[in-house]
Amino acid sequence: MARNKVRRILPADIKREVLVKDDRAETNPKWGFPPEKRPMETHMQFGIINLDKPPGPTSHEVVAWVKRLFNLSKAGHGGTLDPRVSGILPVALERATRVVQALLPAGKEYVALMHLHGDVPERRVRAVMREFEGEIIQRPPLRSAVKRRLRTRKVYYIEVLEIDGRDVLFRVGVEAGTYIRSLIHHLGLALGVGAHMAELRRTRSGPFKEDETLVTLHDLIDYYHFWKDDGIEDYFRKAIQPMEKAVEHLPKVWIRDSAVSAVTYGADLAIPGIVKLNRGINPGDLVAVMSLKDELIALGKAKMDSGDMMKRSKGIAVDVDKVFMPREWYPKLW
């Protein structure tokens, strides 16, 4: 039986056109630290790990292990996984810890095993699961860490991978904050037989995927000792992604060198500082403010759309919220 191929698209997959406001602007190579050229110690301070969490420990326990292993003062994760659940757990280190908020609008992907409590024809299983694509209403489960009030979440796609009797293996892309256990419970109700989640693995968190950047805790321990004990840093450097990886999916505004320091001191981004930007920015959007070396400077909320940013010569374009770049990386030119 021929089946339509599912188009697996999350918000993080959206490609954004770059609009150039000033094509003469240049950056001074003496200032800043491009993500790919940061010294190892600095790379750790502004890094994020695409970690493959094993089943068993909690997300907080995994982060605590990483902190102890690297002797860090701060670390944080981008989205809790239940103890029994495995898969991608982005772990941000030190100065990059607050960047995990950027992963919230990016979407998540899971591979789940649903066990039905009764026999259902395969065609009906596939048809009912397709009906759950789009906006759904959920109440967090009893064991969740948030208030159990009704909420709307989006299911971007559901792809059935295999059906074996009452076991249904499927891949699902969802908005952050969607509970797969609850989704499976409601799928069982819609099928009229009931169902529960047998296994779950997160295969994607925004721009973080199951690719060559994914590392296990055992890998991290080995790579860390290669660096510390033997002076071989290549493996450890590749295991830690620059914090800029966490904002790949966000719309961006690139600014001139002369505006960088003012933003690091807390100034909102004014129009004259903009060199280029992504098309499609709308007021209220979370945007990444970048240097011309593609360094993350700050996150903020857009105060106007892309068209106005291109046309206007003055005014506040971005209300800066969180600053990541140290003040000493660029000189005061204001």
MOMONOR-V49417 format. One record per backbone hydrogen bond with DSSP energy under -0.5 kcal/mol. CO is the residue of the C=O (numbers start at 1). NH is the residue of the N-H. If there is no record, write none. Layout:
CO_NH / CO_NH
//
This chain:
6_8 / 7_9 / 10_13 / 11_14 / 17_19 / 17_279 / 19_21 / 19_277 / 22_25 / 27_29 / 28_31 / 34_37 / 35_38 / 39_43 / 40_44 / 41_45 / 42_46 / 44_47 / 45_95 / 45_96 / 46_243 / 47_93 / 48_241 / 49_51 / 49_91 / 50_215 / 51_53 / 51_89 / 53_87 / 58_62 / 59_63 / 60_64 / 61_65 / 62_66 / 63_67 / 64_68 / 65_69 / 66_70 / 67_71 / 67_72 / 74_94 / 76_92 / 77_79 / 81_59 / 82_85 / 83_56 / 86_202 / 87_53 / 89_51 / 90_78 / 90_92 / 91_49 / 92_76 / 93_96 / 94_97 / 96_99 / 97_100 / 98_101 / 99_102 / 100_103 / 101_104 / 103_106 / 103_107 / 104_107 / 104_176 / 106_12 / 107_206 / 108_174 / 109_203 / 109_204 / 110_172 / 111_201 / 112_114 / 112_170 / 113_198 / 113_199 / 114_116 / 114_168 / 115_196 / 121_125 / 122_126 / 123_127 / 124_128 / 125_129 / 126_130 / 127_131 / 128_132 / 129_132 / 130_133 / 134_155 / 136_153 / 138_151 / 141_144 / 147_149 / 149_140 / 151_138 / 153_136 / 154_156 / 154_175 / 155_134 / 157_173 / 159_171 / 162_169 / 164_167 / 166_116 / 166_168 / 167_164 / 167_169 / 168_114 / 168_170 / 169_161 / 169_162 / 170_112 / 171_159 / 172_110 / 173_156 / 173_157 / 174_108 / 175_178 / 178_180 / 179_183 / 180_184 / 181_185 / 182_186 / 183_187 / 184_188 / 185_189 / 186_190 / 187_191 / 188_192 / 188_193 / 188_194 / 189_192 / 194_117 / 196_115 / 196_198 / 199_113 / 200_86 / 201_111 / 201_203 / 202_88 / 203_210 / 204_109 / 205_208 / 207_209 / 208_205 / 209_211 / 211_214 / 215_52 / 216_220 / 217_221 / 218_222 / 219_223 / 220_224 / 221_225 / 222_226 / 223_227 / 224_228 / 225_229 / 225_230 / 226_230 / 226_232 / 227_231 / 231_233 / 233_237 / 234_238 / 235_239 / 236_240 / 239_50 / 239_241 / 241_48 / 242_245 / 243_246 / 244_247 / 245_248 / 247_250 / 251_288 / 252_278 / 253_290 / 254_275 / 254_276 / 256_259 / 256_260 / 257_260 / 257_261 / 259_263 / 260_264 / 261_265 / 262_267 / 263_266 / 268_270 / 269_317 / 269_318 / 270_273 / 271_274 / 273_256 / 275_21 / 275_22 / 276_254 / 277_19 / 278_281 / 281_306 / 282_285 / 285_287 / 285_302 / 286_251 / 287_289 / 287_300 / 288_253 / 288_290 / 289_297 / 289_298 / 290_255 / 291_294 / 295_291 / 295_297 / 297_324 / 297_325 / 298_289 / 299_321 / 299_322 / 300_287 / 301_319 / 302_284 / 305_309 / 306_310 / 307_311 / 308_312 / 315_271 / 315_317 / 317_303 / 317_304 / 318_269 / 318_320 / 319_301 / 322_299 / 326_329 / 327_330 / 329_32
//
